[in-house]
């Protein structure tokens, strides 16, 4: 699984904390999103999460863009 995240974001920090607390750090790759560069508005990212929000989880072809659901 991959999680696209911006580290200082509170919703992203909750995902980080949950992953590490549950011991899944070896199963999840965190990919930083650079808002200043507009990474969240690029077509590749919008294909995962049409709203362009973070965090976004990608597992195979499945994308989930809601921090609370992740």
N, C-alpha and C positions, 0 to 999 in steps of 0.2 A: 504494500500500500504506500501511497505517497500523499503527503499533506502539504498543500501550498499555503504558506503562512507568512505573516509579517511579525517577527518576534516580539516587538513591544506591544502588540495589540492584545487587549485583555481576553477576547474570545480565543485568540490563538494560544495564549499562555494557558488557558484552561485545557485546551486540547493537548498541549505539551505535558502538562501536569498529569492528566488522565492517562496518557500513553505510558509515561514513566512510572506512575503509581501502580498500574496494572502489569507492568513488566513487559510491555510490547515494544520497547525501544529497538529491538533487533528486527522487528517486522515492519516498522514504519520508517519511511524516509521523509524527512522534512525538507521542503524546497522553498527557499526564501523568495518572496515576491517583492520586487522593487516598484513601489508606487510612483516614485519620482520618474522612473523610466517608462511608466505606463504599462508594466507587465500585465496588470489586471484587466487591461482593455484590448490586449492582443487577441486575434482570432483563435489561437490555440487555447488560451485560457477561457475565453468566452464559450468555446465549445464544451468545456467542462462545467462552467457555471455562467449561464447567460446574464446573470446580474452583475458579474465581475466582483463578487464579494469574497472575502477571506474570513476564516479558513475554508479551504475546499479540499475534500478528500477524493482521491482517485484510486480505484481498485479495479484493475482491468479496464473494461469499457464503461464502468459505472462511475459517475461523479456525483458527489453530494456537497452542496455549498451552504450548509447551515451548521454553524458552530455547535449549537445545543444538540443537534441530532448526531453530530460526529462523536 
